[in-house]
Amino acid sequence: MDERELKQGDVGELFAEKETKRGKKSIILVCGVIGTVTLAVIVCCVFFLKRDQGYQDYTVQMKQYYVEYSEAYDYWDVITVEYPYLEGIDEEVQGQLNTLMYDAAMDRVNYWHLDPSEDVKAYQEEVFSIFCSDVNCQATYQSQYLLSLDYLEWYSAGHPVWATNGTERTLMLDLVTGQSYELADILEINRDFARCWDKSLSDRLEEEYGDEEDLDILVSWFTQSDEEVNEDFVCRPFFYLTPEKDFVIGVSLDPILWRAYTYEPVSWNFYARLSYDEIEPFKKDSGFWDKYEKSEPAGEVFPCEDKKENIWLGEDAGIWDYEY
């Protein structure tokens, strides 16, 4: 064999060696891709399994924001705001929902007291001698998917006798996705819905049913489209679930500026309790309904530890004995 043949043989062996290494690399690459895909499939399966099963062992601890006569303002302040704190679900969703629940509890306190607009500040200069807020929060229903919260508040925008208003707001939370469902997300709001709602309200109050004009007003409140009312109030449609999975649906009118000045405690809340069968004709296409139908009681709620009573607006406060 001549020198040229030897060199050609060496080249052949080298080529074969490279092909072998290339084959090994290909096998390693293919195995890596298969492993990555397998891991992704497993993660997706776990994710969708969690979405399907929800959470059973989470907790809701009630807490309280409490201030009594601080020196940070030119007027007195007495604030007792109860809010929920959630633990035991996905950390990112948990943080998102805890922020949302706290902000909902502090809504009127922020508007009137902690973060007032220039218009509110001008109102304060003329009216405020004391700002009070008493918020009580109840988890009305909790399942492996849903957490329903009801916030009831009395607050004084200036004076705890002459400017006291009652209000209500709610949250319907999806523990898996972190979504907060509004009434308009799950129901079609129209005159037929308003008629159904008005019948339940009127039966409870033993009053006559509303006429067509009344129904139009109700629709405008629930859709927040009444321009005249919106000049003086913030319309807040709300809903929450009862332990029996009935729906309490209402609207609360939060007064703006001088509309909050009253001569006795006033509550602008209107609500009715409706069964699933009653509202079924108005259902929208929403992920809420699948969660609702599969929901069973889950989680645990703990009461607020060392809960303070509001000295002006609490359950046994003297304002409720005041003769107007």
C-alpha distance (Angstrom), angle and dihedral (degrees) to the residues before:
residue distance angle dihedral
M1 . . .
D2 3.81 . .
E3 3.78 127.9 .
R4 3.79 91.9 -98.9
E5 3.80 92.0 54.6
L6 3.78 90.4 49.1
K7 3.77 90.8 53.1
Q8 3.77 91.8 47.6
G9 3.77 89.0 50.9
D10 3.77 91.7 51.1
V11 3.78 89.7 50.7
G12 3.79 90.3 51.0
E13 3.77 92.2 50.9
L14 3.79 91.1 46.9
F15 3.80 90.4 49.7
A16 3.80 91.0 49.4
E17 3.81 90.3 49.2
K18 3.79 91.4 51.1
E19 3.79 91.2 48.5
T20 3.81 89.6 51.8
K21 3.83 91.4 51.3
R22 3.77 90.7 45.4
G23 3.78 89.8 51.8
K24 3.78 90.9 50.9
K25 3.80 91.2 49.4
S26 3.78 90.1 49.7
I27 3.79 90.6 51.3
I28 3.81 90.6 48.9
L29 3.81 90.6 47.3
V30 3.79 92.5 49.0
C31 3.80 90.8 47.7
G32 3.80 89.5 49.7
V33 3.79 92.1 51.2
I34 3.79 91.2 46.9
G35 3.81 90.1 49.4
T36 3.81 92.5 49.3
V37 3.78 92.3 48.1
T38 3.80 91.1 46.9
L39 3.81 90.9 51.0
A40 3.81 90.7 48.5
V41 3.79 90.5 50.4
I42 3.81 90.8 50.1
V43 3.82 91.8 48.9
C44 3.80 90.9 48.5
C45 3.80 91.3 48.5
V46 3.80 91.3 50.7
F47 3.82 90.4 46.6
F48 3.79 94.8 50.4
L49 3.79 91.5 41.4
K50 3.80 88.7 54.6
R51 3.80 89.9 47.6
D52 3.77 89.4 52.6
Q53 3.80 97.6 44.3
G54 3.81 100.1 36.6
Y55 3.81 119.3 -168.3
Q56 3.79 128.1 -48.8
D57 3.80 106.6 176.0
Y58 3.80 105.5 44.1
T59 3.81 122.2 128.1
V60 3.80 134.9 -141.3
Q61 3.80 113.8 -156.0
M62 3.79 115.9 -167.1
K63 3.81 113.6 -137.5
Q64 3.80 135.5 176.6
Y65 3.79 137.8 -132.2
Y66 3.80 104.3 -147.5
V67 3.82 131.6 -173.3
E68 3.78 127.2 162.0
Y69 3.80 119.5 -176.3
S70 3.80 101.5 -27.9
E71 3.80 120.8 -173.4
A72 3.81 94.9 -132.5
Y73 3.81 95.4 93.4
D74 3.78 139.3 50.9
Y75 3.79 89.3 -120.8
W76 3.79 133.8 47.0
D77 3.78 121.1 -91.6
V78 3.79 131.7 -162.7
I79 3.80 113.1 179.2
T80 3.81 128.9 174.3
V81 3.80 109.9 170.8
E82 3.80 120.5 171.9
Y83 3.81 117.6 -156.1
P84 3.84 137.0 168.9
Y85 3.80 127.1 -112.4
L86 3.80 116.8 -158.2
E87 3.82 127.4 -152.0
G88 3.80 135.6 169.7
I89 3.81 104.7 52.2
D90 3.82 134.9 87.7
E91 3.82 106.4 -41.5
E92 3.80 96.2 -131.5
V93 3.81 93.7 48.8
Q94 3.80 89.8 42.0
G95 3.80 92.5 56.1
Q96 3.79 91.6 46.1
L97 3.81 93.2 51.0
N98 3.80 95.1 43.9
T99 3.80 89.5 55.6
L100 3.79 91.1 47.5
M101 3.82 93.4 48.9
Y102 3.80 92.9 48.7
D103 3.80 93.1 47.6
A104 3.81 90.7 49.7
A105 3.79 90.6 53.6
M106 3.82 92.0 49.1
D107 3.82 96.2 43.9
R108 3.84 99.1 113.7
V109 3.80 92.9 32.9
N110 3.80 89.1 57.3
Y111 3.81 92.8 45.2
W112 3.80 96.9 49.1
H113 3.78 104.1 24.2
L114 3.80 123.5 10.9
D115 3.81 101.0 35.5
P116 3.81 108.2 16.7
S117 3.80 122.6 174.2
E118 3.80 120.8 -126.2
D119 3.82 89.4 -97.2
V120 3.80 91.5 52.8
K121 3.80 90.7 47.8
A122 3.80 89.7 54.1
Y123 3.81 89.3 49.8
Q124 3.80 90.3 49.9
E125 3.78 92.5 54.4
E126 3.79 90.4 58.6
V127 3.79 102.0 35.8
F128 3.78 116.0 18.4
S129 3.77 120.7 105.7
I130 3.79 94.8 141.1
F131 3.80 135.8 2.5
C132 3.82 116.8 -150.2
S133 3.77 132.1 177.3
D134 3.79 129.7 176.3
V135 3.81 115.2 -175.4
N136 3.78 123.0 -179.7
C137 3.79 119.1 -171.4
Q138 3.79 128.0 -160.6
A139 3.79 129.6 -172.8
T140 3.80 96.9 -138.2
Y141 3.81 95.9 -177.4
Q142 3.79 136.2 3.3
S143 3.79 129.9 -178.1
Q144 3.79 137.4 162.4
Y145 3.83 87.8 -81.1
L146 3.80 109.7 22.4
L147 3.79 138.2 51.8
S148 3.82 116.8 -168.0
L149 3.82 118.3 -163.2
D150 3.80 132.2 -174.0
Y151 3.83 121.1 -163.1
L152 3.80 117.1 -164.4
E153 3.79 116.6 -172.7
W154 3.77 140.8 -179.3
Y155 3.77 114.6 -169.4
S156 3.80 137.3 169.8
A157 3.78 117.4 -139.5
G158 3.78 95.4 -159.3
H159 3.79 109.9 -19.1
P160 3.82 130.3 24.9
V161 3.80 93.5 -132.7
W162 3.79 106.5 33.4
A163 3.80 100.5 34.9
T164 3.79 108.6 36.2
N165 3.80 122.2 139.6
G166 3.78 133.9 -179.9
T167 3.78 121.3 -144.4
E168 3.79 140.9 168.5
R169 3.79 135.4 -155.0
T170 3.78 133.3 169.5
L171 3.78 143.2 -161.3
M172 3.79 127.8 -147.4
L173 3.79 105.7 -166.5
D174 3.79 131.9 -167.4
L175 3.81 105.7 -143.4
V176 3.80 93.1 -162.1
T177 3.81 102.3 47.7
G178 3.81 100.2 21.5
Q179 3.81 92.0 -125.1
S180 3.80 120.7 149.5
Y181 3.82 110.0 -145.8
E182 3.81 119.2 -142.1
L183 3.80 122.2 -158.7
A184 3.81 90.8 -108.5
D185 3.83 89.2 54.9
I186 3.79 93.1 64.4
L187 3.83 107.1 25.2
E188 3.78 137.1 49.2
I189 3.81 105.8 -124.8
N190 3.81 109.9 -147.4
R191 3.79 140.0 128.8
D192 3.82 93.1 -79.3
F193 3.80 89.6 54.8
A194 3.82 90.3 47.5
R195 3.81 89.9 50.9
C196 3.81 91.5 51.6
W197 3.82 91.2 47.1
D198 3.82 93.7 45.9
K199 3.81 91.9 50.6
S200 3.81 91.4 55.7
L201 3.81 92.4 45.6
S202 3.81 93.6 46.3
D203 3.81 92.4 48.0
R204 3.81 90.4 52.3
L205 3.80 92.8 48.4
E206 3.82 92.9 38.2
E207 3.80 91.3 -124.9
E208 3.80 134.2 135.2
Y209 3.77 119.1 -86.5
G210 3.80 117.8 -99.8
D211 3.80 121.6 -102.1
E212 3.80 125.6 -126.4
E213 3.80 92.5 -83.2
D214 3.80 90.4 52.4
L215 3.80 89.9 51.4
D216 3.80 91.0 52.4
I217 3.81 89.3 52.5
L218 3.81 91.1 50.4
V219 3.81 91.5 50.4
S220 3.81 90.1 50.9
W221 3.81 90.5 51.3
F222 3.80 94.2 48.1
T223 3.80 91.1 46.4
Q224 3.83 92.3 42.2
S225 3.81 89.7 -128.5
D226 3.82 102.0 123.7
E227 3.81 100.8 112.0
E228 3.79 94.2 -169.4
V229 3.79 93.9 51.9
N230 3.81 91.2 43.0
E231 3.80 89.9 61.6
D232 3.81 90.9 65.3
F233 3.80 104.8 21.9
V234 3.77 143.1 34.9
C235 3.82 106.9 -127.9
R236 3.79 111.3 -142.7
P237 3.81 117.2 -172.4
F238 3.80 109.9 -162.0
F239 3.77 143.1 174.0
Y240 3.77 138.9 -177.2
L241 3.79 137.7 177.7
T242 3.79 125.7 -111.8
P243 3.84 122.1 -141.8
E244 3.82 86.4 -97.5
K245 3.83 89.7 55.2
D246 3.79 92.8 -111.7
F247 3.80 118.0 142.7
V248 3.79 123.9 -114.6
I249 3.80 103.9 -161.8
G250 3.77 125.3 -177.5
V251 3.75 150.3 138.1
S252 3.79 127.3 -122.7
L253 3.81 123.7 -160.0
D254 3.80 112.1 -148.2
P255 3.83 110.5 -161.2
I256 3.79 120.7 -125.4
L257 3.82 119.5 -137.1
W258 3.83 112.3 -50.6
R259 3.80 92.3 14.7
A260 3.81 85.1 72.9
Y261 3.81 91.8 63.4
T262 3.80 106.9 98.6
Y263 3.80 137.6 164.0
E264 3.78 94.5 -134.3
P265 3.81 135.7 9.7
V266 3.81 108.7 -64.3
S267 3.80 128.8 -171.3
W268 3.80 119.9 -162.4
N269 3.82 95.9 -168.3
F270 3.79 124.2 127.0
Y271 3.80 122.2 -179.5
A272 3.79 144.0 160.6
R273 3.79 133.8 -166.2
L274 3.80 115.6 -127.0
S275 3.78 132.4 180.0
Y276 3.79 124.5 -129.1
D277 3.81 89.8 -107.3
E278 3.80 90.9 55.5
I279 3.81 95.4 52.4
E280 3.81 97.1 34.6
P281 3.85 92.8 96.4
F282 3.82 89.9 60.3
K283 3.81 98.8 50.2
K284 3.78 118.5 135.4
D285 3.78 126.0 -152.2
S286 3.80 99.8 -89.6
G287 3.78 137.5 144.5
F288 3.80 86.3 -126.5
W289 3.78 93.3 77.9
D290 3.79 96.1 56.8
K291 3.83 89.2 50.3
Y292 3.81 91.0 45.6
E293 3.81 93.9 51.8
K294 3.82 93.1 48.1
S295 3.81 95.1 42.6
E296 3.77 121.6 120.6
P297 3.83 127.0 171.2
A298 3.81 112.7 -76.9
G299 3.78 140.3 150.5
E300 3.78 127.8 40.8
V301 3.80 131.7 -103.1
F302 3.80 121.8 -150.0
P303 3.81 122.8 -160.5
C304 3.78 122.3 -118.0
E305 3.79 112.3 -84.9
D306 3.83 115.8 -126.7
K307 3.79 91.9 -2.7
K308 3.81 111.7 -164.4
E309 3.80 122.7 -134.0
N310 3.78 116.2 -130.8
I311 3.81 105.8 -116.7
W312 3.82 92.3 -149.4
L313 3.81 105.3 32.3
G314 3.82 105.7 17.4
E315 3.78 124.9 120.3
D316 3.81 94.4 -88.0
A317 3.83 97.6 32.0
G318 3.76 119.8 134.7
I319 3.80 94.5 -117.6
W320 3.79 90.3 79.7
D321 3.82 90.5 57.2
Y322 3.80 93.0 48.5
E323 3.82 114.3 117.8
Y324 3.76 109.5 -130.9
